[in-house]
């Protein structure tokens, strides 16, 4: 496995669990593995998302496909 395949990157950060879960489901249903960091903190402490954003992480080599599935809102 190459270093690029081993590396995970933050795809997006979110401030509510619902939005993060929708995007994670879309990526996973298209074969992109995902990890959602800080989800437990966000679910236990309702205001936690203001100081601990949720991080949706994916393998670096999946980034181009993920951006096609979920483009930036600025694009």
N, CA, C and O atoms as a Maestro MAE file, in Angstrom:
{
 s_m_m2io_version
 :::
 2.0.0
}

f_m_ct {
 s_m_title
 :::
 protein
 m_atom[300] {
  # First column is atom index #
  i_m_mmod_type
  r_m_x_coord
  r_m_y_coord
  r_m_z_coord
  i_m_residue_number
  s_m_chain_name
  s_m_pdb_residue_name
  s_m_pdb_atom_name
  i_m_atomic_number
  :::
  1 25 0.844 -1.189 0.000 1 A "UNK " " N  " 7
  2 3 0.000 0.000 0.000 1 A "UNK " " CA " 6
  3 2 0.881 1.242 0.000 1 A "UNK " " C  " 6
  4 15 1.886 1.301 0.709 1 A "UNK " " O  " 8
  5 25 0.507 2.208 -0.781 2 A "UNK " " N  " 7
  6 3 1.294 3.428 -0.829 2 A "UNK " " CA " 6
  7 2 0.962 4.318 0.358 2 A "UNK " " C  " 6
  8 15 -0.044 4.118 1.039 2 A "UNK " " O  " 8
  9 25 1.824 5.306 0.600 3 A "UNK " " N  " 7
  10 3 1.594 6.256 1.683 3 A "UNK " " CA " 6
  11 2 0.298 7.027 1.461 3 A "UNK " " C  " 6
  12 15 -0.414 7.326 2.420 3 A "UNK " " O  " 8
  13 25 -0.016 7.350 0.214 4 A "UNK " " N  " 7
  14 3 -1.251 8.076 -0.114 4 A "UNK " " CA " 6
  15 2 -2.479 7.256 0.289 4 A "UNK " " C  " 6
  16 15 -3.464 7.824 0.763 4 A "UNK " " O  " 8
  17 25 -2.438 5.929 0.109 5 A "UNK " " N  " 7
  18 3 -3.565 5.080 0.473 5 A "UNK " " CA " 6
  19 2 -3.728 4.983 1.980 5 A "UNK " " C  " 6
  20 15 -4.843 4.791 2.464 5 A "UNK " " O  " 8
  21 25 -2.638 5.111 2.736 6 A "UNK " " N  " 7
  22 3 -2.684 5.016 4.189 6 A "UNK " " CA " 6
  23 2 -3.112 6.320 4.846 6 A "UNK " " C  " 6
  24 15 -3.539 6.311 6.001 6 A "UNK " " O  " 8
  25 25 -3.009 7.426 4.148 7 A "UNK " " N  " 7
  26 3 -3.257 8.736 4.738 7 A "UNK " " CA " 6
  27 2 -4.744 9.085 4.700 7 A "UNK " " C  " 6
  28 15 -5.404 8.938 3.672 7 A "UNK " " O  " 8
  29 25 -5.255 9.545 5.833 8 A "UNK " " N  " 7
  30 3 -6.636 10.017 5.926 8 A "UNK " " CA " 6
  31 2 -6.605 11.525 6.074 8 A "UNK " " C  " 6
  32 15 -5.711 12.078 6.714 8 A "UNK " " O  " 8
  33 25 -7.583 12.186 5.480 9 A "UNK " " N  " 7
  34 3 -7.667 13.647 5.523 9 A "UNK " " CA " 6
  35 2 -9.058 14.064 5.991 9 A "UNK " " C  " 6
  36 15 -10.017 13.298 5.898 9 A "UNK " " O  " 8
  37 25 -9.146 15.285 6.492 10 A "UNK " " N  " 7
  38 3 -10.449 15.831 6.859 10 A "UNK " " CA " 6
  39 2 -11.125 16.297 5.574 10 A "UNK " " C  " 6
  40 15 -10.630 17.190 4.887 10 A "UNK " " O  " 8
  41 25 -12.257 15.684 5.261 11 A "UNK " " N  " 7
  42 3 -13.014 16.071 4.072 11 A "UNK " " CA " 6
  43 2 -13.818 17.331 4.350 11 A "UNK " " C  " 6
  44 15 -13.803 18.266 3.548 11 A "UNK " " O  " 8
  45 25 -14.510 17.366 5.461 12 A "UNK " " N  " 7
  46 3 -15.317 18.521 5.860 12 A "UNK " " CA " 6
  47 2 -15.422 18.576 7.372 12 A "UNK " " C  " 6
  48 15 -15.207 17.574 8.054 12 A "UNK " " O  " 8
  49 25 -15.748 19.735 7.889 13 A "UNK " " N  " 7
  50 3 -16.115 19.864 9.300 13 A "UNK " " CA " 6
  51 2 -17.572 20.315 9.358 13 A "UNK " " C  " 6
  52 15 -18.060 21.020 8.475 13 A "UNK " " O  " 8
  53 25 -18.247 19.892 10.411 14 A "UNK " " N  " 7
  54 3 -19.682 20.149 10.555 14 A "UNK " " CA " 6
  55 2 -19.955 20.655 11.966 14 A "UNK " " C  " 6
  56 15 -19.186 20.414 12.897 14 A "UNK " " O  " 8
  57 25 -21.057 21.354 12.094 15 A "UNK " " N  " 7
  58 3 -21.443 21.863 13.407 15 A "UNK " " CA " 6
  59 2 -22.746 21.248 13.891 15 A "UNK " " C  " 6
  60 15 -23.285 21.664 14.916 15 A "UNK " " O  " 8
  61 25 -23.261 20.249 13.152 16 A "UNK " " N  " 7
  62 3 -24.373 19.454 13.679 16 A "UNK " " CA " 6
  63 2 -24.252 18.028 13.158 16 A "UNK " " C  " 6
  64 15 -23.800 17.787 12.038 16 A "UNK " " O  " 8
  65 25 -24.663 17.109 13.991 17 A "UNK " " N  " 7
  66 3 -24.504 15.690 13.705 17 A "UNK " " CA " 6
  67 2 -25.339 15.245 12.502 17 A "UNK " " C  " 6
  68 15 -24.915 14.362 11.756 17 A "UNK " " O  " 8
  69 25 -26.493 15.829 12.304 18 A "UNK " " N  " 7
  70 3 -27.373 15.425 11.216 18 A "UNK " " CA " 6
  71 2 -26.730 15.646 9.847 18 A "UNK " " C  " 6
  72 15 -26.744 14.754 9.000 18 A "UNK " " O  " 8
  73 25 -26.168 16.831 9.635 19 A "UNK " " N  " 7
  74 3 -25.522 17.130 8.351 19 A "UNK " " CA " 6
  75 2 -24.339 16.208 8.093 19 A "UNK " " C  " 6
  76 15 -24.137 15.734 6.975 19 A "UNK " " O  " 8
  77 25 -23.564 15.963 9.138 20 A "UNK " " N  " 7
  78 3 -22.408 15.075 9.000 20 A "UNK " " CA " 6
  79 2 -22.859 13.655 8.664 20 A "UNK " " C  " 6
  80 15 -22.240 12.989 7.835 20 A "UNK " " O  " 8
  81 25 -23.927 13.192 9.300 21 A "UNK " " N  " 7
  82 3 -24.412 11.832 9.063 21 A "UNK " " CA " 6
  83 2 -24.949 11.669 7.635 21 A "UNK " " C  " 6
  84 15 -24.771 10.615 7.026 21 A "UNK " " O  " 8
  85 25 -25.592 12.687 7.109 22 A "UNK " " N  " 7
  86 3 -26.110 12.622 5.733 22 A "UNK " " CA " 6
  87 2 -24.950 12.485 4.747 22 A "UNK " " C  " 6
  88 15 -24.981 11.624 3.868 22 A "UNK " " O  " 8
  89 25 -23.934 13.325 4.890 23 A "UNK " " N  " 7
  90 3 -22.789 13.255 3.976 23 A "UNK " " CA " 6
  91 2 -22.019 11.949 4.153 23 A "UNK " " C  " 6
  92 15 -21.573 11.354 3.172 23 A "UNK " " O  " 8
  93 25 -21.862 11.503 5.393 24 A "UNK " " N  " 7
  94 3 -21.161 10.233 5.635 24 A "UNK " " CA " 6
  95 2 -21.907 9.090 4.950 24 A "UNK " " C  " 6
  96 15 -21.282 8.233 4.326 24 A "UNK " " O  " 8
  97 25 -23.232 9.067 5.060 25 A "UNK " " N  " 7
  98 3 -24.013 8.022 4.419 25 A "UNK " " CA " 6
  99 2 -23.880 8.027 2.905 25 A "UNK " " C  " 6
  100 15 -23.786 6.969 2.282 25 A "UNK " " O  " 8
  101 25 -23.873 9.214 2.314 26 A "UNK " " N  " 7
  102 3 -23.714 9.326 0.865 26 A "UNK " " CA " 6
  103 2 -22.352 8.798 0.423 26 A "UNK " " C  " 6
  104 15 -22.252 8.060 -0.557 26 A "UNK " " O  " 8
  105 25 -21.306 9.184 1.152 27 A "UNK " " N  " 7
  106 3 -19.968 8.712 0.798 27 A "UNK " " CA " 6
  107 2 -19.853 7.198 0.978 27 A "UNK " " C  " 6
  108 15 -19.322 6.508 0.108 27 A "UNK " " O  " 8
  109 25 -20.344 6.688 2.091 28 A "UNK " " N  " 7
  110 3 -20.246 5.252 2.345 28 A "UNK " " CA " 6
  111 2 -21.041 4.446 1.319 28 A "UNK " " C  " 6
  112 15 -20.600 3.377 0.897 28 A "UNK " " O  " 8
  113 25 -22.196 4.946 0.920 29 A "UNK " " N  " 7
  114 3 -23.005 4.216 -0.067 29 A "UNK " " CA " 6
  115 2 -22.339 4.198 -1.436 29 A "UNK " " C  " 6
  116 15 -22.719 3.413 -2.305 29 A "UNK " " O  " 8
  117 25 -21.349 5.058 -1.628 30 A "UNK " " N  " 7
  118 3 -20.574 5.072 -2.871 30 A "UNK " " CA " 6
  119 2 -19.194 4.460 -2.702 30 A "UNK " " C  " 6
  120 15 -18.306 4.675 -3.527 30 A "UNK " " O  " 8
  121 25 -19.020 3.698 -1.632 31 A "UNK " " N  " 7
  122 3 -17.794 2.927 -1.438 31 A "UNK " " CA " 6
  123 2 -16.630 3.682 -0.829 31 A "UNK " " C  " 6
  124 15 -15.501 3.194 -0.861 31 A "UNK " " O  " 8
  125 25 -16.875 4.862 -0.275 32 A "UNK " " N  " 7
  126 3 -15.794 5.639 0.341 32 A "UNK " " CA " 6
  127 2 -15.852 5.435 1.848 32 A "UNK " " C  " 6
  128 15 -16.838 5.807 2.483 32 A "UNK " " O  " 8
  129 25 -14.809 4.850 2.428 33 A "UNK " " N  " 7
  130 3 -14.797 4.672 3.880 33 A "UNK " " CA " 6
  131 2 -14.727 6.025 4.579 33 A "UNK " " C  " 6
  132 15 -14.080 6.951 4.090 33 A "UNK " " O  " 8
  133 25 -15.391 6.135 5.715 34 A "UNK " " N  " 7
  134 3 -15.454 7.404 6.452 34 A "UNK " " CA " 6
  135 2 -15.294 7.156 7.943 34 A "UNK " " C  " 6
  136 15 -15.657 6.103 8.467 34 A "UNK " " O  " 8
  137 25 -14.745 8.154 8.602 35 A "UNK " " N  " 7
  138 3 -14.675 8.182 10.055 35 A "UNK " " CA " 6
  139 2 -15.167 9.550 10.484 35 A "UNK " " C  " 6
  140 15 -14.741 10.572 9.946 35 A "UNK " " O  " 8
  141 25 -16.065 9.564 11.454 36 A "UNK " " N  " 7
  142 3 -16.603 10.821 11.961 36 A "UNK " " CA " 6
  143 2 -16.014 11.065 13.349 36 A "UNK " " C  " 6
  144 15 -16.406 10.416 14.319 36 A "UNK " " O  " 8
  145 25 -15.079 11.997 13.437 37 A "UNK " " N  " 7
  146 3 -14.441 12.328 14.718 37 A "UNK " " CA " 6
  147 2 -15.308 13.286 15.516 37 A "UNK " " C  " 6
  148 15 -16.001 14.130 14.948 37 A "UNK " " O  " 8
  149 25 -15.266 13.152 16.816 38 A "UNK " " N  " 7
  150 3 -15.952 14.019 17.782 38 A "UNK " " CA " 6
  151 2 -17.464 13.807 17.820 38 A "UNK " " C  " 6
  152 15 -18.174 14.630 18.398 38 A "UNK " " O  " 8
  153 25 -17.977 12.731 17.223 39 A "UNK " " N  " 7
  154 3 -19.424 12.495 17.210 39 A "UNK " " CA " 6
  155 2 -19.946 12.210 18.612 39 A "UNK " " C  " 6
  156 15 -21.046 12.644 18.956 39 A "UNK " " O  " 8
  157 25 -19.190 11.497 19.416 40 A "UNK " " N  " 7
  158 3 -19.642 11.182 20.769 40 A "UNK " " CA " 6
  159 2 -19.741 12.442 21.611 40 A "UNK " " C  " 6
  160 15 -20.719 12.629 22.334 40 A "UNK " " O  " 8
  161 25 -18.753 13.296 21.526 41 A "UNK " " N  " 7
  162 3 -18.779 14.547 22.287 41 A "UNK " " CA " 6
  163 2 -19.991 15.377 21.882 41 A "UNK " " C  " 6
  164 15 -20.669 15.951 22.734 41 A "UNK " " O  " 8
  165 25 -20.259 15.438 20.596 42 A "UNK " " N  " 7
  166 3 -21.372 16.233 20.093 42 A "UNK " " CA " 6
  167 2 -22.714 15.691 20.566 42 A "UNK " " C  " 6
  168 15 -23.632 16.465 20.839 42 A "UNK " " O  " 8
  169 25 -22.839 14.364 20.666 43 A "UNK " " N  " 7
  170 3 -24.116 13.785 21.081 43 A "UNK " " CA " 6
  171 2 -24.331 13.881 22.589 43 A "UNK " " C  " 6
  172 15 -25.474 13.916 23.045 43 A "UNK " " O  " 8
  173 25 -23.249 13.925 23.368 44 A "UNK " " N  " 7
  174 3 -23.361 13.996 24.824 44 A "UNK " " CA " 6
  175 2 -23.538 15.426 25.296 44 A "UNK " " C  " 6
  176 15 -24.348 15.700 26.180 44 A "UNK " " O  " 8
  177 25 -22.777 16.340 24.703 45 A "UNK " " N  " 7
  178 3 -22.839 17.747 25.071 45 A "UNK " " CA " 6
  179 2 -23.459 18.531 23.920 45 A "UNK " " C  " 6
  180 15 -22.782 18.803 22.929 45 A "UNK " " O  " 8
  181 25 -24.736 18.900 24.031 46 A "UNK " " N  " 7
  182 3 -25.396 19.566 22.901 46 A "UNK " " CA " 6
  183 2 -24.687 20.816 22.406 46 A "UNK " " C  " 6
  184 15 -24.751 21.118 21.215 46 A "UNK " " O  " 8
  185 25 -24.021 21.543 23.274 47 A "UNK " " N  " 7
  186 3 -23.311 22.745 22.837 47 A "UNK " " CA " 6
  187 2 -21.872 22.439 22.443 47 A "UNK " " C  " 6
  188 15 -21.129 23.344 22.064 47 A "UNK " " O  " 8
  189 25 -21.474 21.175 22.529 48 A "UNK " " N  " 7
  190 3 -20.108 20.796 22.214 48 A "UNK " " CA " 6
  191 2 -19.706 21.084 20.797 48 A "UNK " " C  " 6
  192 15 -18.528 21.297 20.508 48 A "UNK " " O  " 8
  193 25 -20.679 21.094 19.905 49 A "UNK " " N  " 7
  194 3 -20.333 21.308 18.500 49 A "UNK " " CA " 6
  195 2 -19.840 22.722 18.220 49 A "UNK " " C  " 6
  196 15 -19.265 22.970 17.160 49 A "UNK " " O  " 8
  197 25 -20.051 23.647 19.140 50 A "UNK " " N  " 7
  198 3 -19.546 25.001 18.918 50 A "UNK " " CA " 6
  199 2 -18.047 25.083 19.174 50 A "UNK " " C  " 6
  200 15 -17.365 25.918 18.580 50 A "UNK " " O  " 8
  201 25 -17.526 24.232 20.046 51 A "UNK " " N  " 7
  202 3 -16.091 24.265 20.327 51 A "UNK " " CA " 6
  203 2 -15.374 23.001 19.880 51 A "UNK " " C  " 6
  204 15 -14.145 22.933 19.926 51 A "UNK " " O  " 8
  205 25 -16.131 22.004 19.449 52 A "UNK " " N  " 7
  206 3 -15.545 20.772 18.939 52 A "UNK " " CA " 6
  207 2 -16.271 20.370 17.663 52 A "UNK " " C  " 6
  208 15 -17.175 19.535 17.714 52 A "UNK " " O  " 8
  209 25 -15.906 20.934 16.537 53 A "UNK " " N  " 7
  210 3 -16.615 20.585 15.302 53 A "UNK " " CA " 6
  211 2 -16.416 19.106 14.952 53 A "UNK " " C  " 6
  212 15 -15.394 18.507 15.287 53 A "UNK " " O  " 8
  213 25 -17.385 18.548 14.292 54 A "UNK " " N  " 7
  214 3 -17.297 17.177 13.807 54 A "UNK " " CA " 6
  215 2 -16.406 17.162 12.577 54 A "UNK " " C  " 6
  216 15 -16.515 18.030 11.711 54 A "UNK " " O  " 8
  217 25 -15.530 16.180 12.501 55 A "UNK " " N  " 7
  218 3 -14.619 16.051 11.361 55 A "UNK " " CA " 6
  219 2 -14.952 14.777 10.592 55 A "UNK " " C  " 6
  220 15 -14.874 13.679 11.142 55 A "UNK " " O  " 8
  221 25 -15.317 14.920 9.342 56 A "UNK " " N  " 7
  222 3 -15.558 13.771 8.486 56 A "UNK " " CA " 6
  223 2 -14.260 13.466 7.754 56 A "UNK " " C  " 6
  224 15 -13.813 14.242 6.909 56 A "UNK " " O  " 8
  225 25 -13.665 12.335 8.085 57 A "UNK " " N  " 7
  226 3 -12.364 11.969 7.526 57 A "UNK " " CA " 6
  227 2 -12.527 10.837 6.518 57 A "UNK " " C  " 6
  228 15 -13.330 9.921 6.703 57 A "UNK " " O  " 8
  229 25 -11.742 10.927 5.445 58 A "UNK " " N  " 7
  230 3 -11.751 9.919 4.388 58 A "UNK " " CA " 6
  231 2 -10.314 9.652 3.952 58 A "UNK " " C  " 6
  232 15 -9.422 10.452 4.233 58 A "UNK " " O  " 8
  233 25 -10.086 8.529 3.263 59 A "UNK " " N  " 7
  234 3 -8.751 8.291 2.710 59 A "UNK " " CA " 6
  235 2 -8.404 9.374 1.687 59 A "UNK " " C  " 6
  236 15 -9.252 9.790 0.898 59 A "UNK " " O  " 8
  237 25 -7.166 9.817 1.710 60 A "UNK " " N  " 7
  238 3 -6.725 10.893 0.819 60 A "UNK " " CA " 6
  239 2 -6.961 10.556 -0.653 60 A "UNK " " C  " 6
  240 15 -7.290 11.436 -1.448 60 A "UNK " " O  " 8
  241 25 -6.793 9.292 -1.013 61 A "UNK " " N  " 7
  242 3 -6.963 8.940 -2.426 61 A "UNK " " CA " 6
  243 2 -8.438 8.927 -2.857 61 A "UNK " " C  " 6
  244 15 -8.726 8.792 -4.046 61 A "UNK " " O  " 8
  245 25 -9.369 9.063 -1.913 62 A "UNK " " N  " 7
  246 3 -10.796 9.140 -2.235 62 A "UNK " " CA " 6
  247 2 -11.297 10.578 -2.355 62 A "UNK " " C  " 6
  248 15 -12.464 10.808 -2.670 62 A "UNK " " O  " 8
  249 25 -10.428 11.526 -2.107 63 A "UNK " " N  " 7
  250 3 -10.836 12.936 -2.091 63 A "UNK " " CA " 6
  251 2 -11.453 13.410 -3.417 63 A "UNK " " C  " 6
  252 15 -12.493 14.067 -3.382 63 A "UNK " " O  " 8
  253 25 -10.871 13.112 -4.568 64 A "UNK " " N  " 7
  254 3 -11.489 13.579 -5.819 64 A "UNK " " CA " 6
  255 2 -12.915 13.037 -6.009 64 A "UNK " " C  " 6
  256 15 -13.810 13.781 -6.408 64 A "UNK " " O  " 8
  257 25 -13.123 11.760 -5.728 65 A "UNK " " N  " 7
  258 3 -14.459 11.171 -5.867 65 A "UNK " " CA " 6
  259 2 -15.439 11.802 -4.873 65 A "UNK " " C  " 6
  260 15 -16.585 12.080 -5.224 65 A "UNK " " O  " 8
  261 25 -14.993 12.025 -3.641 66 A "UNK " " N  " 7
  262 3 -15.852 12.628 -2.622 66 A "UNK " " CA " 6
  263 2 -16.265 14.042 -3.014 66 A "UNK " " C  " 6
  264 15 -17.409 14.441 -2.799 66 A "UNK " " O  " 8
  265 25 -15.341 14.792 -3.584 67 A "UNK " " N  " 7
  266 3 -15.655 16.161 -4.013 67 A "UNK " " CA " 6
  267 2 -16.640 16.177 -5.170 67 A "UNK " " C  " 6
  268 15 -17.416 17.123 -5.304 67 A "UNK " " O  " 8
  269 25 -16.624 15.151 -6.005 68 A "UNK " " N  " 7
  270 3 -17.619 15.057 -7.079 68 A "UNK " " CA " 6
  271 2 -18.993 14.752 -6.501 68 A "UNK " " C  " 6
  272 15 -19.996 15.298 -6.960 68 A "UNK " " O  " 8
  273 25 -19.045 13.888 -5.502 69 A "UNK " " N  " 7
  274 3 -20.320 13.518 -4.888 69 A "UNK " " CA " 6
  275 2 -20.914 14.644 -4.060 69 A "UNK " " C  " 6
  276 15 -22.124 14.874 -4.077 69 A "UNK " " O  " 8
  277 25 -20.043 15.347 -3.329 70 A "UNK " " N  " 7
  278 3 -20.482 16.423 -2.443 70 A "UNK " " CA " 6
  279 2 -19.615 17.640 -2.708 70 A "UNK " " C  " 6
  280 15 -18.633 17.865 -2.002 70 A "UNK " " O  " 8
  281 25 -19.962 18.424 -3.710 71 A "UNK " " N  " 7
  282 3 -19.135 19.600 -4.028 71 A "UNK " " CA " 6
  283 2 -19.256 20.674 -2.936 71 A "UNK " " C  " 6
  284 15 -20.233 20.716 -2.188 71 A "UNK " " O  " 8
  285 25 -18.249 21.529 -2.868 72 A "UNK " " N  " 7
  286 3 -18.301 22.670 -1.949 72 A "UNK " " CA " 6
  287 2 -19.504 23.528 -2.290 72 A "UNK " " C  " 6
  288 15 -19.873 23.659 -3.457 72 A "UNK " " O  " 8
  289 25 -20.102 24.100 -1.289 73 A "UNK " " N  " 7
  290 3 -21.251 24.981 -1.550 73 A "UNK " " CA " 6
  291 2 -20.819 26.255 -2.272 73 A "UNK " " C  " 6
  292 15 -21.644 26.952 -2.863 73 A "UNK " " O  " 8
  293 25 -19.510 26.554 -2.219 74 A "UNK " " N  " 7
  294 3 -18.984 27.738 -2.901 74 A "UNK " " CA " 6
  295 2 -18.842 27.512 -4.404 74 A "UNK " " C  " 6
  296 15 -18.832 28.467 -5.181 74 A "UNK " " O  " 8
  297 25 -18.732 26.234 -4.817 75 A "UNK " " N  " 7
  298 3 -18.488 25.909 -6.231 75 A "UNK " " CA " 6
  299 2 -19.710 26.133 -7.082 75 A "UNK " " C  " 6
  300 15 -19.670 25.907 -8.291 75 A "UNK " " O  " 8
  :::
 }
 m_bond[299] {
  # First column is bond index #
  i_m_from
  i_m_to
  i_m_order
  :::
  1 1 2 1
  2 2 3 1
  3 3 4 2
  4 3 5 1
  5 5 6 1
  6 6 7 1
  7 7 8 2
  8 7 9 1
  9 9 10 1
  10 10 11 1
  11 11 12 2
  12 11 13 1
  13 13 14 1
  14 14 15 1
  15 15 16 2
  16 15 17 1
  17 17 18 1
  18 18 19 1
  19 19 20 2
  20 19 21 1
  21 21 22 1
  22 22 23 1
  23 23 24 2
  24 23 25 1
  25 25 26 1
  26 26 27 1
  27 27 28 2
  28 27 29 1
  29 29 30 1
  30 30 31 1
  31 31 32 2
  32 31 33 1
  33 33 34 1
  34 34 35 1
  35 35 36 2
  36 35 37 1
  37 37 38 1
  38 38 39 1
  39 39 40 2
  40 39 41 1
  41 41 42 1
  42 42 43 1
  43 43 44 2
  44 43 45 1
  45 45 46 1
  46 46 47 1
  47 47 48 2
  48 47 49 1
  49 49 50 1
  50 50 51 1
  51 51 52 2
  52 51 53 1
  53 53 54 1
  54 54 55 1
  55 55 56 2
  56 55 57 1
  57 57 58 1
  58 58 59 1
  59 59 60 2
  60 59 61 1
  61 61 62 1
  62 62 63 1
  63 63 64 2
  64 63 65 1
  65 65 66 1
  66 66 67 1
  67 67 68 2
  68 67 69 1
  69 69 70 1
  70 70 71 1
  71 71 72 2
  72 71 73 1
  73 73 74 1
  74 74 75 1
  75 75 76 2
  76 75 77 1
  77 77 78 1
  78 78 79 1
  79 79 80 2
  80 79 81 1
  81 81 82 1
  82 82 83 1
  83 83 84 2
  84 83 85 1
  85 85 86 1
  86 86 87 1
  87 87 88 2
  88 87 89 1
  89 89 90 1
  90 90 91 1
  91 91 92 2
  92 91 93 1
  93 93 94 1
  94 94 95 1
  95 95 96 2
  96 95 97 1
  97 97 98 1
  98 98 99 1
  99 99 100 2
  100 99 101 1
  101 101 102 1
  102 102 103 1
  103 103 104 2
  104 103 105 1
  105 105 106 1
  106 106 107 1
  107 107 108 2
  108 107 109 1
  109 109 110 1
  110 110 111 1
  111 111 112 2
  112 111 113 1
  113 113 114 1
  114 114 115 1
  115 115 116 2
  116 115 117 1
  117 117 118 1
  118 118 119 1
  119 119 120 2
  120 119 121 1
  121 121 122 1
  122 122 123 1
  123 123 124 2
  124 123 125 1
  125 125 126 1
  126 126 127 1
  127 127 128 2
  128 127 129 1
  129 129 130 1
  130 130 131 1
  131 131 132 2
  132 131 133 1
  133 133 134 1
  134 134 135 1
  135 135 136 2
  136 135 137 1
  137 137 138 1
  138 138 139 1
  139 139 140 2
  140 139 141 1
  141 141 142 1
  142 142 143 1
  143 143 144 2
  144 143 145 1
  145 145 146 1
  146 146 147 1
  147 147 148 2
  148 147 149 1
  149 149 150 1
  150 150 151 1
  151 151 152 2
  152 151 153 1
  153 153 154 1
  154 154 155 1
  155 155 156 2
  156 155 157 1
  157 157 158 1
  158 158 159 1
  159 159 160 2
  160 159 161 1
  161 161 162 1
  162 162 163 1
  163 163 164 2
  164 163 165 1
  165 165 166 1
  166 166 167 1
  167 167 168 2
  168 167 169 1
  169 169 170 1
  170 170 171 1
  171 171 172 2
  172 171 173 1
  173 173 174 1
  174 174 175 1
  175 175 176 2
  176 175 177 1
  177 177 178 1
  178 178 179 1
  179 179 180 2
  180 179 181 1
  181 181 182 1
  182 182 183 1
  183 183 184 2
  184 183 185 1
  185 185 186 1
  186 186 187 1
  187 187 188 2
  188 187 189 1
  189 189 190 1
  190 190 191 1
  191 191 192 2
  192 191 193 1
  193 193 194 1
  194 194 195 1
  195 195 196 2
  196 195 197 1
  197 197 198 1
  198 198 199 1
  199 199 200 2
  200 199 201 1
  201 201 202 1
  202 202 203 1
  203 203 204 2
  204 203 205 1
  205 205 206 1
  206 206 207 1
  207 207 208 2
  208 207 209 1
  209 209 210 1
  210 210 211 1
  211 211 212 2
  212 211 213 1
  213 213 214 1
  214 214 215 1
  215 215 216 2
  216 215 217 1
  217 217 218 1
  218 218 219 1
  219 219 220 2
  220 219 221 1
  221 221 222 1
  222 222 223 1
  223 223 224 2
  224 223 225 1
  225 225 226 1
  226 226 227 1
  227 227 228 2
  228 227 229 1
  229 229 230 1
  230 230 231 1
  231 231 232 2
  232 231 233 1
  233 233 234 1
  234 234 235 1
  235 235 236 2
  236 235 237 1
  237 237 238 1
  238 238 239 1
  239 239 240 2
  240 239 241 1
  241 241 242 1
  242 242 243 1
  243 243 244 2
  244 243 245 1
  245 245 246 1
  246 246 247 1
  247 247 248 2
  248 247 249 1
  249 249 250 1
  250 250 251 1
  251 251 252 2
  252 251 253 1
  253 253 254 1
  254 254 255 1
  255 255 256 2
  256 255 257 1
  257 257 258 1
  258 258 259 1
  259 259 260 2
  260 259 261 1
  261 261 262 1
  262 262 263 1
  263 263 264 2
  264 263 265 1
  265 265 266 1
  266 266 267 1
  267 267 268 2
  268 267 269 1
  269 269 270 1
  270 270 271 1
  271 271 272 2
  272 271 273 1
  273 273 274 1
  274 274 275 1
  275 275 276 2
  276 275 277 1
  277 277 278 1
  278 278 279 1
  279 279 280 2
  280 279 281 1
  281 281 282 1
  282 282 283 1
  283 283 284 2
  284 283 285 1
  285 285 286 1
  286 286 287 1
  287 287 288 2
  288 287 289 1
  289 289 290 1
  290 290 291 1
  291 291 292 2
  292 291 293 1
  293 293 294 1
  294 294 295 1
  295 295 296 2
  296 295 297 1
  297 297 298 1
  298 298 299 1
  299 299 300 2
  :::
 }
}
